[in-house]
């Protein structure tokens, strides 16, 4: 008589393995979907906040020898700070941080920049504080000037 493994035992082991594998994939997939949903929801809430609550504009900008003078008007909620790009040309860009402006406030500031009289264009991105974090409202940036001519002298 031949000795071997009973086909019933082999079938039971294969079915058990498949059930465990399916259960593992289900648990992983459930965690993946939950994390993705939370991240998407958080991003959507932030984008909605920016769209509905961030309204500002650069009212004026002019350049001196070593500074650029900006006037920014905030028409809605507090903006905690700004990220500013000063373009001397398409590829010569200076990045600076600027303090924020309170709700419905006006901010006039002179920002020290080497060869400021060469600045042609300014781009400002508002940074808002939501809860514990700060977020850039990139879609709400404002621009002043154009790359084809320098800013007016102050």
C-alpha positions as CSV (number, residue, x, y, z in Angstrom):
1,X,0.0,0.0,0.0
2,X,1.3,3.5,-0.9
3,X,1.8,5.9,1.8
4,X,1.1,9.6,1.2
5,X,-0.7,12.7,2.3
6,X,-4.4,12.5,2.4
7,X,-5.9,14.7,-0.3
8,X,-8.4,16.0,2.2
9,X,-5.6,17.4,4.4
10,X,-3.9,19.0,1.4
11,X,-7.2,20.6,0.3
12,X,-7.8,21.9,3.8
13,X,-4.3,23.4,4.0
14,X,-4.7,25.1,0.6
15,X,-8.1,26.5,1.5
16,X,-6.8,27.8,4.9
17,X,-3.8,29.4,3.2
18,X,-6.1,31.2,0.7
19,X,-8.5,32.4,3.4
20,X,-5.6,33.8,5.4
21,X,-4.1,35.5,2.3
22,X,-7.5,37.0,1.4
23,X,-7.9,38.2,5.0
24,X,-4.5,39.8,5.0
25,X,-5.2,41.6,1.7
26,X,-8.6,42.8,3.0
27,X,-7.1,44.3,6.2
28,X,-4.3,46.0,4.2
29,X,-6.8,47.3,1.6
30,X,-9.1,48.6,4.4
31,X,-6.2,50.5,6.0
32,X,-5.1,51.9,2.6
33,X,-8.5,53.2,1.7
34,X,-9.1,54.8,5.1
35,X,-5.7,56.6,5.0
36,X,-6.2,57.8,1.4
37,X,-9.7,59.0,2.2
38,X,-8.5,61.0,5.3
39,X,-5.6,62.6,3.3
40,X,-7.9,63.5,0.4
41,X,-10.5,64.9,2.8
42,X,-7.8,67.0,4.6
43,X,-6.5,68.4,1.4
44,X,-10.0,69.2,0.1
45,X,-10.8,71.0,3.4
46,X,-7.7,73.1,3.1
47,X,-8.3,74.0,-0.5
48,X,-11.9,75.0,0.4
49,X,-10.6,77.2,3.2
50,X,-8.1,78.9,0.9
51,X,-10.7,79.5,-1.8
52,X,-13.3,80.9,0.6
53,X,-11.1,82.8,3.1
54,X,-7.9,84.1,1.5
55,X,-8.3,87.3,-0.5
56,X,-5.4,89.7,-0.8
57,X,-3.7,91.8,-3.4
58,X,-0.5,93.7,-4.0
59,X,-1.6,97.3,-4.2
60,X,1.8,98.8,-5.1
61,X,5.4,97.9,-5.4
62,X,8.4,100.0,-6.2
63,X,12.2,99.5,-6.1
64,X,15.0,101.5,-4.5
65,X,18.7,100.7,-4.8
66,X,18.8,98.0,-2.1
67,X,15.1,97.5,-1.2
68,X,11.7,96.8,-2.7
69,X,8.7,98.5,-1.1
70,X,5.5,96.5,-1.1
71,X,1.9,97.5,-0.1
72,X,-0.4,94.5,0.5
73,X,-4.1,94.7,1.3
74,X,-5.7,91.7,3.0
75,X,-9.5,91.6,2.2
76,X,-10.5,88.7,4.4
77,X,-9.0,86.3,7.1
78,X,-5.6,86.5,8.8
79,X,-2.6,85.5,6.7
80,X,0.2,84.4,8.9
81,X,3.1,85.1,6.5
82,X,4.0,85.3,2.8
83,X,6.5,83.6,0.6
84,X,7.8,86.1,-2.0
85,X,9.6,85.6,-5.3
86,X,11.4,88.6,-6.8
87,X,12.2,88.1,-10.4
88,X,15.2,89.9,-11.9
89,X,14.8,87.7,-15.0
90,X,13.0,84.4,-15.8
91,X,15.9,82.4,-14.2
92,X,17.2,84.9,-11.7
93,X,14.8,84.7,-8.7
94,X,15.2,85.7,-5.1
95,X,13.1,84.0,-2.4
96,X,12.1,85.9,0.8
97,X,9.7,85.5,3.7
98,X,7.5,88.3,4.8
99,X,5.4,88.7,7.9
100,X,1.7,88.2,7.6
101,X,-1.2,90.7,7.8
102,X,-4.2,90.7,10.0
103,X,-7.8,90.4,8.8
104,X,-8.8,93.4,6.7
105,X,-5.3,94.9,7.3
106,X,-2.8,96.7,5.1
107,X,0.9,95.9,5.2
108,X,3.6,98.3,3.8
109,X,7.1,96.9,4.1
110,X,10.6,97.6,2.7
111,X,12.4,94.4,1.9
112,X,16.2,94.5,1.6
113,X,17.4,92.9,-1.7
114,X,20.7,93.3,-3.5
115,X,20.3,95.1,-6.8
116,X,16.6,95.7,-6.0
117,X,16.4,98.2,-8.9
118,X,16.8,95.2,-11.3
119,X,13.6,93.5,-10.0
120,X,10.9,93.2,-12.7
121,X,8.2,91.0,-11.3
122,X,7.0,90.0,-7.8
123,X,5.0,86.9,-6.9
124,X,3.5,86.5,-3.5
125,X,2.1,83.2,-2.0
126,X,0.0,83.5,1.2
127,X,0.7,81.1,4.1
128,X,-2.3,80.5,6.4
129,X,-2.4,78.8,9.8
130,X,-5.1,76.1,10.1
131,X,-5.1,74.4,13.5
132,X,-1.5,73.5,14.3
133,X,-0.2,73.6,10.8
134,X,0.7,76.3,8.3
135,X,-0.3,75.8,4.6
136,X,0.6,77.6,1.4
137,X,-2.4,78.8,-0.6
138,X,-0.6,78.4,-3.9
139,X,-3.8,78.9,-5.9
140,X,-4.3,82.3,-4.4
141,X,-0.9,83.8,-5.3
142,X,-0.8,87.4,-6.6
143,X,1.7,88.9,-9.0
144,X,2.9,92.5,-9.7
145,X,4.9,93.6,-12.7
146,X,6.1,91.8,-15.8
147,X,9.3,90.3,-16.9
148,X,9.6,92.8,-19.8
149,X,10.3,95.9,-17.7
150,X,11.7,96.9,-14.3
151,X,9.6,98.0,-11.3
152,X,9.1,101.8,-10.9
153,X,11.6,103.6,-8.7
154,X,10.4,104.6,-5.2
